[in-house]
Amino acid sequence: MPNSAAPKPIGVQLFSLPKRLNDDLPGTIEMLAQMGYTEVELFGPYPFSTDQSRAEWEAITPYLGFSGSGFFGRTAQQMKGILSQNGMGVAALHTDLDTLQYRMDKLGEAAQLLGSSYVVLPSIPDQFRQTTDDYRRMADMFNQIGESARQAGVRFAYHNHGYGLHEQDGLVPLQLMLEQTNPDLVFLELDIYWTTAGGADPIALLDKYPTRYRLIHLKDMTEHVRFSGDGSVSTEWLSLFPYMTTVGNGALNVANIVAKAQEVGVEHFIVEQDLVADPGVSLRKSIDFLSSLS
């Protein structure tokens, strides 16, 4: 394993601190820039997202305690201005399957305006991942989305959770999708926390598919834990949230994972601590650790 150096660029997924962004977008972006972050990763829905995706979001926001997403009440141009004033760019735009399928023109336009090359599906809806045939159909859909992304001037990537990492009918769904998607059209964002929780090895995946992973989510585990099942239901994910901690403060060998990611050409290193309680402290500790790697 090569020695790791501080990864660049280091970004942050804005779902780590949505309540602060909801209350004070310019001030929160300035805080992140002062910590040393040079990129952000956005999460949808966006003003141009489908009616269905916006309705689904509105249905869950009362439970989340915030309603902001996308550009947090601004236009894409205004968001770009706030980021540019702080020397920050956009690594990627997370969005839902409907928006990827039916609003790629608007999504690609926004991504290019913001200077981002990637649009990312953060998870596969439950109804599309019940069987291996579902995953085959999803691979076909990914190829179609990847082609429409190419035509829109961006790249499509899939962010893994903990499901799809165990054998079903003698096949590992994630592997099936990787082998049945066009490597020039479909890329991946590796989430090291959920990959580990699902029983897979982030370094082994980077080794096996070195040209596919182009973004990585960095977070840490207080101790090595696994899903009670196959990671396919939200109750399993929620049960592991208490084990999430700042990068470098847990049991994962983040330095080695970063080194391998650098070796295979990962382009964006993104800290994510979902809805972290004290982002001003936690996100600073994470970037300080990553910046100290040498």
NORVENSUL-V667620 format. One line per field, one symbol per residue. phi: phi as a letter, one per 30 degrees, with the letter a starting at -180 (. if undefined). A space follows every 10 residues. Layout:
phi=???
This chain:
phi=.dddcedbdc cbddddbddd dddadedddd eddddjdcbb cdbddcecdd eddddddddc deddiabdah chicdeddde dddddciccc dacdacdedd dcbddddddd ddediccbcb ddaceedcbd bddedddddd ddddddddde ddibccbccd ccdiccdbhi bceddedddc cdddbbcbcd cdddddddic ceddddddbd ccdbbbccab cdadbbddbc icbddddddc edddbddjcb cdddeddddd dddcjecbcb dbbehddbdd cddddddddd ddda
